[in-house]
Amino acid sequence: MRTLLNQAANAAVKNKGSVFEIRYHRLKGKIGHGKAIWAVAHSLCRVLWKILHAGVRYEERGQILNPQAARHRRNRLVRNLRRLGYQVTLTPSSPGALS
């Protein structure tokens, strides 16, 4: 079972944009590859248990963008560009873009 979970977790983290890839990369720097893979394997186990126990369908939702984190990153990038001597003017690319 351990080998199967390890293989499934390694395959899941290679799927670009999946929640498992995002979780792995978030944890890898803090706890290392092995423990991060096991954290992903644990997440997979929980998802599988929920599917089998409750009979729900799994729906991959991908990365959920936190609006506060997006604003913080935008402000940091603008500040860095201004420090480098650039003049920055922000214009939203779409009506639903963050302000």
N, C-alpha and C positions, 0 to 999 in steps of 0.2 A: 504494500500500500504506500509506503514511504517513497519508493521509486516512482510510482505512478503520479503521486502528488507533486513530486519534484519536477517531473517531466511536464506535467500539465501547467505548473506555475511558470516554468521557463518558457513554454510556448505562449502562455497568456501575456507575459511581459513583452514579447516581441511583436504583439499585435498593436500597431501604431494607433495612438489616440484612445486606447481602451482605458477603463478605470484601473485595470490591473497594472498596466504599464506606468500610469501616472503614480499609483501607489508605490510601485517598486522604485522608481526614480526618486521619489520623495524620501523614501527610507534608506536607500542604498548609501547615501553620503553619511548618514548618521550611524547606521548599525552594520554596514557591510553587505556584501552580496548574499552570502548564505542565509543570514537572518532575514534579510529583505525578501528573499525567495520564499522562506517559510512563512512570513507574514502574508504573502500573496497566496500561498497554498492554504493557509488558514481561512483567508477570505473566500477562496474557491470552495472550501469545505462548507462554509456557512451558506453560500449561495446554493450549492448542491442540496444541502439539507432542506433548505427552504423550498426548493423546487419539488423535491421528493415528498416532503412532509405535508406541505400546504397545497401542492398541485398547481402552483403558479407558473406562468411562463417567464423566462428570463428575457429581459429587454436591455440591450446595451445602450446606455445613454451617453457614453463618452464623457468628455471633460465638461464639468459645469463651471462656468466662469463666474467667479465671485466679483460683483460690481465694485465693491470697496477695494479689493486687491487690484483690479484693473485700473481704477483711478489712481491708486498709490503708485503703481508701476508707471503709468503715463506721466504723472507729475515728476517722478524720479528721472525718467528719461528726458523730459523737457528741461529739467534743472541741469542735468549733465550736458545737454547740448548747449545751453546758454553759457555754462562755465567754459565750454570749448570755443565760445565766440560766435555761435550761430544765433540768428534771430529766428525765433520760433513763433508761428501763428497756427493755431489749431482750428481746423474746420471739420465738422462731422462728415463722415463719408456716407452715412445713411440717416434717415429720420430717427431710427431706433438706436442710434449709437449712444454710448455713454457720454455724459456731459461733464 
